[in-house]
Amino acid sequence: MVGTEETRLVVLRGNSASGKSSVAAGIRDRFGRGLAVVGQDNLRRIVLRERDRPGAANIGLIDLTARYALDAGYHVVVEGIPYADHYGDMLAQLRTDHRGPTHGYYLHVPFEQSLARHATKPIASEVSEPQLREWYRELDLLPGATETVIGADSTLKETVDHIVLDTGLASLPALDR
């Protein structure tokens, strides 16, 4: 078992440029101290410098990092995790093991909108349209209906508001850490 009955675990998934990192940052800004953001891109690309593939080391590192933060009393937002077939087992076990409420959200943005958003990112010159198209998976939801789909018509503020209210984070005090 991991975390406490009070800790919240929030999993944000979606395709590249769907807004996951922005939503996670918005949740943290709204909540304050005591909320850890575990970013798949940071752990995979920066810490480990590895490709996204089944069985890769980042999957275990994401799991360990989320568990450590939950056990330390932090609420946790796990952000990234684009492929259900790569990360689904780990996320299902983390959900099962977490003592507190767990909420999953899938940010659904159509490919053309993802492509336009991707063009504004610092890594845009490193990732081509064909690569982005190869990575894109339409509504790659986890099994068991564990995710709420949030569409591209939801603004950043609306999405953050929805998640903060839905998870109960809005009514919890920030921690003095």
C-alpha positions as CSV (number, residue, x, y, z in Angstrom):
1,M,0.0,0.0,0.0
2,V,1.1,3.5,-0.7
3,G,0.2,7.0,0.5
4,T,-2.6,7.7,3.0
5,E,-6.4,8.0,2.8
6,E,-5.9,11.8,2.5
7,T,-3.4,11.8,-0.4
8,R,-4.7,12.4,-3.9
9,L,-3.2,10.7,-7.0
10,V,-4.0,12.4,-10.3
11,V,-2.9,10.8,-13.6
12,L,-2.9,13.1,-16.6
13,R,-2.5,11.4,-20.0
14,G,-2.8,12.4,-23.6
15,N,-0.9,12.8,-26.8
16,S,2.0,15.1,-27.4
17,A,1.0,18.7,-27.1
18,S,-2.3,18.0,-25.5
19,G,-1.6,20.3,-22.6
20,K,-0.6,17.8,-19.9
21,S,2.4,19.7,-18.6
22,S,0.4,23.0,-18.6
23,V,-2.5,21.5,-16.7
24,A,-0.1,19.9,-14.2
25,A,1.6,23.2,-13.6
26,G,-1.8,24.9,-13.3
27,I,-2.9,22.4,-10.6
28,R,0.3,22.9,-8.7
29,D,0.0,26.7,-8.9
30,R,-3.6,26.5,-7.7
31,F,-2.9,24.1,-4.9
32,G,0.4,25.3,-3.6
33,R,3.0,23.4,-1.6
34,G,2.5,19.7,-0.9
35,L,1.7,18.6,-4.5
36,A,4.4,16.8,-6.4
37,V,4.4,16.8,-10.2
38,V,6.0,13.6,-11.6
39,G,6.6,14.4,-15.3
40,Q,7.2,11.5,-17.7
41,D,9.0,13.6,-20.2
42,N,11.4,14.9,-17.5
43,L,12.2,11.5,-16.1
44,R,12.4,9.8,-19.5
45,R,14.1,12.4,-21.6
46,I,16.1,14.4,-19.1
47,V,17.0,12.1,-16.3
48,L,17.4,8.8,-18.2
49,R,17.6,10.1,-21.8
50,E,15.8,7.1,-23.1
51,R,13.2,6.4,-25.9
52,D,9.6,5.7,-25.1
53,R,9.2,1.9,-25.4
54,P,7.6,-1.0,-23.5
55,G,9.6,-2.1,-20.5
56,A,11.8,1.0,-20.4
57,A,13.4,2.1,-17.2
58,N,11.4,5.3,-16.9
59,I,8.3,3.3,-16.2
60,G,9.7,2.0,-13.0
61,L,11.2,5.4,-12.1
62,I,7.9,7.1,-12.5
63,D,6.3,4.5,-10.3
64,L,9.0,4.8,-7.6
65,T,8.9,8.6,-7.7
66,A,5.1,8.7,-7.4
67,R,5.1,6.2,-4.6
68,Y,7.9,8.0,-2.7
69,A,6.0,11.3,-2.8
70,L,2.7,9.7,-1.8
71,D,4.4,8.0,1.2
72,A,5.9,11.3,2.1
73,G,2.4,12.8,2.4
74,Y,2.4,14.7,-1.0
75,H,-0.5,14.7,-3.4
76,V,0.8,13.6,-6.7
77,V,0.1,14.5,-10.3
78,V,1.7,11.9,-12.7
79,E,1.8,13.7,-16.0
80,G,2.6,12.3,-19.5
81,I,2.2,8.6,-20.0
82,P,1.0,8.6,-23.6
83,Y,0.7,4.9,-24.3
84,A,-1.7,2.7,-22.5
85,D,0.1,-0.5,-23.6
86,H,3.5,0.8,-22.2
87,Y,2.3,2.2,-18.9
88,G,-1.1,0.7,-18.2
89,D,0.1,-2.2,-15.9
90,M,2.2,0.2,-13.8
91,L,-0.6,2.7,-13.5
92,A,-3.2,0.0,-12.7
93,Q,-1.0,-1.3,-9.9
94,L,-0.3,2.2,-8.5
95,R,-4.0,2.9,-8.5
96,T,-4.7,-0.4,-6.7
97,D,-2.0,0.3,-4.1
98,H,-2.9,3.9,-3.4
99,R,-4.8,4.3,-0.1
100,G,-6.4,7.6,-1.1
101,P,-8.6,8.8,-4.0
102,T,-7.1,8.3,-7.5
103,H,-8.4,10.2,-10.5
104,G,-7.4,9.8,-14.1
105,Y,-7.9,12.3,-17.0
106,Y,-7.2,11.9,-20.7
107,L,-6.7,15.2,-22.5
108,H,-8.0,14.6,-26.0
109,V,-6.8,16.9,-28.7
110,P,-7.2,16.0,-32.4
111,F,-4.0,15.5,-34.4
112,E,-4.2,18.7,-36.4
113,Q,-4.5,20.7,-33.2
114,S,-1.6,18.7,-31.6
115,L,0.5,19.5,-34.6
116,A,-0.3,23.3,-34.4
117,R,0.5,23.3,-30.6
118,H,3.7,21.2,-31.2
119,A,5.0,23.9,-33.6
120,T,5.2,26.4,-30.6
121,K,7.3,24.1,-28.4
122,P,11.1,24.3,-28.0
123,I,11.5,20.8,-29.4
124,A,9.5,21.5,-32.5
125,S,12.6,21.5,-34.7
126,E,13.7,18.1,-33.3
127,V,10.4,16.3,-33.9
128,S,8.9,16.3,-37.5
129,E,5.3,16.0,-38.5
130,P,5.7,12.4,-39.6
131,Q,7.2,11.5,-36.2
132,L,4.4,13.2,-34.4
133,R,1.9,11.4,-36.6
134,E,3.6,8.1,-35.8
135,W,3.3,8.8,-32.1
136,Y,-0.3,10.0,-32.1
137,R,-2.9,7.5,-30.8
138,E,-6.5,8.5,-31.0
139,L,-8.2,8.1,-27.5
140,D,-5.6,5.6,-26.2
141,L,-7.6,5.1,-23.0
142,L,-6.6,2.8,-20.2
143,P,-8.9,-0.3,-19.7
144,G,-11.6,-0.2,-17.1
145,A,-13.0,3.3,-17.8
146,T,-10.6,4.8,-15.2
147,E,-10.1,8.1,-17.1
148,T,-12.3,11.1,-17.7
149,V,-11.8,12.5,-21.2
150,I,-11.4,16.2,-21.4
151,G,-11.7,17.6,-24.9
152,A,-9.8,20.3,-26.7
153,D,-12.7,22.7,-26.3
154,S,-11.9,23.0,-22.5
155,T,-9.6,26.0,-21.8
156,L,-6.6,25.5,-19.6
157,K,-8.4,27.4,-16.7
158,E,-11.6,25.3,-17.2
159,T,-9.5,22.0,-17.2
160,V,-7.6,23.0,-14.1
161,D,-10.7,24.1,-12.3
162,H,-12.5,20.9,-13.2
163,I,-9.7,18.7,-12.0
164,V,-9.0,20.6,-8.8
165,L,-12.7,20.4,-7.9
166,D,-13.3,16.8,-9.0
167,T,-10.3,15.5,-7.0
168,G,-11.1,17.4,-3.9
169,L,-7.8,19.3,-4.0
170,A,-9.8,22.6,-3.9
171,S,-11.0,21.9,-0.4
172,L,-7.6,20.7,1.0
173,P,-5.1,23.0,2.6
174,A,-1.6,23.4,1.0
175,L,1.1,21.9,3.1
176,D,3.8,24.0,4.8
177,R,6.9,22.3,3.4
